[in-house]
Amino acid sequence: MAHVRLFRHYIHLPFVILGLIDLVVMGFAFGLAVFFRFFGEVGFFLEHLYFVFPSIITFALFNLLVMIALGVHQSRVEEGMSGMMLRTIMAMILAIPVHGFAYFIADDWLWYLGSFGLLTSATVLAIFSLGIVRVLFFALVGKEAFKRRVLVLGAGHRARQLLEDLTTPFNRKGFTLDGFVPLPDEPIEVGDQHLINLPTSLHDYVLRHPVREIVVAVDDRRRGLPMEDLLECKMEGVSIIDGANFYERESRKVALEMISHGWLVFSDGFSVSSVYGAGKRTLDILAAGTLLLATFPIMILTALAIKLEDGFKAPVIYSQERVGLNNKVFKVHKFRSMITDAEKDGAVWAKKNDTRVTRVGEFIRKVRIDELPQIFNVLNGTMAFVGPRPERPVFVAQLAEKIPFYSERHRVKPGLTGWAQLCFAYADNEEDTREKLRYDLYYIKNQSLLLDLLVIIQTVEVVLFKKGSR
């Protein structure tokens, strides 16, 4: 399999393997740095390894967490090896004060982390070691490693959507596509170059080709499926998967055009336990409290900047009605980034180069400082730290009429950050909102504390690299 599923969230297997390799390499690099700096003799070092081991594990784990936050492993797909290594260097530099904080908290256990010279030499050694190991890793496994050969049953509208959405260089990470097998009397929307005309049966094709998965993407199943043939393939160890589930797994979003109310009812997910609810609320309070302490000076400076630009009588905070859990309306708070009468003619979508945005507002939007007062929404329970972004009632009413399943995003609390914010840019029209809903439904369907933690960690990348800000 090219994916593993942890707490209902799909993670690409090569990223998991590479992350574990990075963890071992960074731990080895730190141990080597300690050896040369304090020991110099193998037997003496091994006798005292239990003193060093907590520092080794902490160094490797904290570096890996910061790498995840900066999207280091995913950047290999978009930015190549050079981009991956640049992010690695940035991550390990940013992790140095984190190690220092860990030493301050537990200096009895982590006293090797208290040496800045040791941290510096271990970091440099780890960066060079990671570069060498990664080059060897990608040279050995090749581009097609961990990918399954996939055959699609169907060549109509659903099949065409799979072809368009999942075979771009960005999305096709976990599979290689053999082609599409049209059913009799099915309208064909897939190009001839992608079609496979079977001389005999699916089973015979599978025996002659190393296909590991068959995706059923038929527009109308009432016309019948070759069930005996599919059963023979399944008995050969070939995985049979529905097109909507395949789309969800590969793209980490839900295909609105492929699903129905029945799919929502019978698919796994869309369920939470009381333990998860308590854990999520605890995570919300901890994350919001930490962010408040870290950004309080920035919030004070932002308030002063707004006052200096617009006058000391101008309001600093802008409160606006949004739709929350179970369609309840609440007030969301933001630093005011527009002129005071920005919506005198009614609510409109935010847009690029919006003339209503002030100079201070333009800056705080780019770095997302304008969102910081929503920390208090998280603390008072009207919002969660992670969830779909809340929308205004007037837009919700319009979008619910035009976009299927739009109201389902209100089954959970809206969030300060979310899965859609990580995966898609700012939505300023109906089509963008439709695309973001695909990611929101994925989050609602697969929500877990692990997914919340991943979103919180990777939000750092969004802030640093200004993804999705407007």
N, C-alpha and C positions, 0 to 999 in steps of 0.2 A: 504493500500500500504506500502511496505517496503522501498520505496524510495520517496523522494520529489525532484522536479526539480526546481532549482533556476537559472534563467537566462540561461536555457538550459543545466545546469550541474546537473548530478544525484548525490544526497547525500543520504547516507543510513540513514533512518529515526531514528533508535536508537541512532546514533551519534548526530543527531539534538536534540532529546529529552534529551539525557545525557548532551549535551553542555548547554542547557537552564537550566537544573537542577543545573549544576555546577555554572552557572552564578548567580543563586539565592542563592545558598549555600555560595559562596564566598562573595557576597554582605551582607548576613546576618552575616557572621563571622566578616567582617570589622565593621559593625554596632555594633555588640556585643563588639568588642574590644574598640571601641570609647566610648560606654556606660560605661564600667567598668573603663576606664582610666580617663574620663573627666566629667561624669555625675553621675551615681550611683542611680538616681531616675527616674522612668519611665516617669512620667508626665513631668518633666523638660526636659528629652531627646526628647519626642515627640513634645514639643513646639518648639524645635530648630532643628527638623529633616531636615528642608529645608536647613540649613547650612551644615549638614552632607551629605545629599543625593548626591551632585555632586561627593564627594570623594568616596562614596560607589559605585556608578556606574562606575567611572573611575577605581577603584581598581579591580572590578570584570571583566570589559571588557578587560583591559590590560592583566590581568592574563589569561583570556580565549584566547586572541590572541596569547600569547606566548605558551600556551598549544597546540593550533592548529599548530603553527610553529614547535613544537617538536613531532607532531603526537601522542599526548597523547591518544586520544580516539581510534584511529586505533590500537594502540599497545595492546589493550585488546585482540584483535583477535590473534596476533602472540606471545605475551609475557606474557599473563595472567594478573591477578590483580596485582601481585608484580611488573612486568615491568611497568604497567600503573602508579602505585603509585610512582615508582622511577622517571619516567619522569615528573610526576606532581610536585614532590619536586624540581627537577632541574628547571622546568619551573617557579615556583613561586619564587625561589631564583634569577633567571635571571631577573624576572620582577621587583624586588625591585629598581634597578637603573632606570628602565623605569618610575616607579612612581615618583621617585625623579626628573626626567627630566620634567614630567608633572607638578609637583609642581613649578619648576623653571619657566615654561612657563606661568602658570596661578595660581599664589599663592593666589590671591584674592578669587578664587573659590574653590581651592583644598588645603586649608591650613592644613587640617588634614593629607595629604600625606607628609607633611614636617617633620613629627616626625619619626625618624628611629626606635625608640622604639615601637611606635604604629604599624608601618609597620611590624616589626618583630613578635610582638605578634599576629597581625591579620593574618599573613602568617601561623604561627604555628597552630592557631585555625582553619584556613581554610583547612589546610592539613588533620588534624584529622577529621574534619567535612566531607570533601569529601570522605575520606576512609570509614566512617560509612555509609554515604548515598549511595555510590556506591555498597557496599556489600548488603545493603537492596534492592537497585534497581535491581541488577542482580538476587537476591534471589526471588524477587517477579515476575519479568517478565520471568525468565527462558531462556534457550538457544534458544528456538524456537519462542520467542516473536517476533512479527512484521513480521514474515515470511509468505509468501503465499504458498499454496499448488499448485504445477504446474504439468500439464500434457502435454507431448510433442506429437504432431501429426507427425508421421514419425519415421522411424528407419533405415534410410540409412546413407550416408556419412555425411550430415549436422548434423543429430541427434547425430551421434557418436562424432563429433567434440564438440558439446555442452556438451555431457557427459564427455569427457576427459578434457575440458578446464574449465568447470564451476562447477564441483562437487568435486573439491579438497577442503580441509579444509580451504585454504586461500580465495578461490573465492566464495564459496557458503555461502553468507552472508544474502541474501534477500529472499530465497525460500527453500522449501523442495520439493523434486522431487518424484511424485507418480510413474512415469514410462513413457514408450514410446509405442505409439499405431501405429503399422505398417499398411501401406496402402496395399491393394491388389496388387500383382505383383511388389511390391517395393523390391529391393535387401536389405536384412537385414544385417546391420553391427554392431548392438547393441547386447550385450550379452543377453542370454535368461532370466537371472535373473532380467533384467530391463524391459522386455517386458510385456505389458498388452494386453491380448486377450479379446476384448470386447464381451460379450455374446449377447448384443443387439446393443446399439448405444452410441455415446458420450454423448448425452443428458441424457440417463438413468444412465450412470456412474456418471455424474455430480450431478444428483439428489440424488444418494446414497452415494456420497463422497464429502466432503467440498472442492472441487477444485475451486480455485479462478482465475486461469489463464490457458489458453491453448496456447501453443507455436507451431506455424506452422513451422516445419523444414523439409519440403518435398523437395527432390532433384529435381523432375521434376513436376511442377504444371500442365503441359499440360495433364498429365494423369487424371487430375480431382481431386477435393477436395469434401468432403461431405458438401457442402455449406448449405443445409437445416439443417443438424445436427448442424453445427457450428452456424447458425443463432439462432436455438433453445437455444443453450448454452448461446449465447450473450444476448438473451432476459431474461435469468435467472440471469443476472448480472455478468456473467463470462467474464473476459477480454480476447480478442483474439489478439495475438501479433505475428508479423513476427519473425522468428528465428534470423535474423540479428539484428533487433531492440532489441530483448531480450538480445542477446549476448552483445550488446553495453551498455545497461543499467546496466547489472550485472557486467561486467568486466571493464567498463570505457575504452574500446578500440573497434576498428572496426574490424569485422571478414573479413579479406581479401578474404578468400575462399568462403564466402557466398554472397558477394556483386557483383553487376554488374554496368555498366554505368547507366542503368535505375534506380537502387536503389539510386545512387548518385544524379540523376536528380530529382527524386520525393520525396526523404526523406527531412525532415525538416533540417534546419541548412545550413551551407556553405553560409551564407549571413551575411554581415556586413553593418552597417549604417555609415553615415558621422559623426554622433555624437559619435559612438563607435571609429571610426578612430581618432577623435580629442582627445577623452578621453584616448585612448591607448597611443597616442604620449605624452600626458601630464604625464601619469603614467610612461612612459619610462624615460622621462627627470628627473622627481622627484626621481624615484628609482635609476637611474644611478648617478645622482648628489649626493644623500645621500650616496650611496655606495662608490663613489669617495672620499668624505670627510672622511668617516669612515676608509677607507683602504689606504689612501695616505701614511701614515708613513710605513705601511707594504710593499707597493710597492717600496718605497725608500730602505728599508732594503733588499728586494728581489734583487733589482738591484745590490746593493753592494755585496751580497752573490754570485751572478753569476759572478761578476767581480773578486772576491777573488778566486773563484775556477778555473776559466778558463783564468784569466789574464785580464788586463784592456783594451786590444785591442779587446777582444771577444765581440760580439754583445749581448745585453741584451734582445732586442725584436726580435721575430721571426714572420715575416709576411708571410702569405700563402694565395693562391687563394682559395676561396670558392664560391659555388653557392648560390645566394640569391634570392630575390623576382623576380618572372617572369624569372627565369633562368639567371639573370644577374650575372656576375662574379665580385667579389669584394675582397679586401684584408682584411683578419682578422688578428688581432694582439694578440700575446700571449707572455708571458715571455718564453724565450728559456729554455726548460727542457732537450734537447738532445744535443749531441755533435754537433759541427758546420757542419760537413759533414755527418749528419745522413742519408740523402737520396741521396747520391752520385750515388747509383745504381737504383734510381727511387722510386716512392711512394709505400709504403706498409702499411698494417693495423698495428695499434698499438697493442701490445700484452703484456701478463703478463711477468714480469721479463725481460723486454726489455733491452738488453745490451747497447743500444744507449743512455739510460737515464742517466744523471749525478746524483751525490749525491744530489745536491741542487734541481735538477729537480725532483727527486723521492719524495722529501718532499713536494715541492710546488704543485705537481700533487695530492698527497694524500689529501691535504687540499684545493685544487682547487685555489690556489693563481695564478697559471699560466694563468688562464682565466681572471684575473682582467683587463689587458689592453683592453679587448673587451668592457669595459665601454665606451671607446672613439668611438668604432663602433656604440654603441647605441646612443651616443650623436650626431654623425654626420648623423644618420638616415639610415645607411646601415644594421643595425640590430635592433631588438626590444629587450626589456628586457626579454620577454617571447615569445617562439616560438620554432619550430623544430631546432635542432642543425644543423648548416651549414656543408655540406660535400664538399669534394674536387671534381673538375670537372672530373678527371679521374675515380673516384669511382662512381660518379653520372651516367656517361655514361654506366658503367658496370651494375650497379644496376637497372637502368631504363629498361634495356633489360630483366632482369631476374625476377624482382618483379613487379607485377601488381600495378598500381596506384602510383608508387613511385614518379613520376613527380608532383603529386598533392601537395606534401609537399612544393613545391616552389610557391604555391598560396599566401603564407603569408611570412612576413619577418622572417628570422631565428632569434633565440633568444639566449641570454646569458644563460638562463635556460629554462626549458620546462616541459610539462606534462610527456613526455617519460622519462626524466631524473629522475623524482620523482618516477615513477612506475616501471622502469626497469633498470638493471645494464648496465654497459658500453658495447657497441656493438663493437666487433672486428672481426665479420665474417658476411657472407650473411644472415644466419638464424637469428642471433641476430638483424640485421638491419631490417629484415622482421617483427620481433616482435615489434621493436621500431616504425616502420611505423604504426602499428595498433594503438598505442597511439597517434602518431602525427596526424593521420586522425581524431581521436576522438577530439583532440584539435581544429583542423581546422574546423571541423563540428560544434562544440559547443562553439567556442570562445566567450568570454564575459569579461567585466572588472572584474566581480566576480571571474571567473576562473583564470584570470591573477593574481588577488590579492591572491587567494589561493595558486597558484604556487609559487609566490614570498615569501609568509609567510612560506610555507612548505619546501622551498629550504634551510632554516636555518637547518632543520633536516638533509637534505642531507649532508650539510657541516659538521655539528657536528658529525654525525655518519658515515661519509665517504661512503655513499651509491653511487655506480656507479662510483667512482673515479678510475682512473688507470694512 
